[in-house]
Amino acid sequence: MPDKAERDSGSLERGLGSIVVGLVAAALVIISLGPILQRPYPVPGLNPLEASAELREQASSLPRMSFILLFAAYALASLLGGIATSLTSGRRHGWPVVVTGLVLMIAGTYGVMVVYQPLWFRAASFLTYPMAYLGHLVVRKRR
């Protein structure tokens, strides 16, 4: 039976690779759900860096349901990203999933700060990133 050092050899590389897989999975969820979410509630086609006043005015007129659907998309992306990370890391260690959740939180924070979002949505969006760890808990191996 291999000792612990032999079993864990490559675990850092495997963990880092699984983080990339999880981030790609989460990004694909957001990218694929974006057009679907914009059908009922079209987003203005303005550059957020150039037309902030116009964009803020138009975005503030969007119904609350559009932000709730976006919140659900963020949660689903985090959950599936966590599942993908956990499955590709061997489902034993939680650190790759935690790193995946942190990177998603940093990227999501940037996203909600650059594009106008209501204050309640900015605060609530932080609740979606722990869903990555929930994904790990769903598929992890029992020791």
Helices and strands as residue ranges (DSSP letters): H 4-8, H 11-38, H 52-60, H 64-89, H 95-114, H 119-124, G 125-127, H 131-139
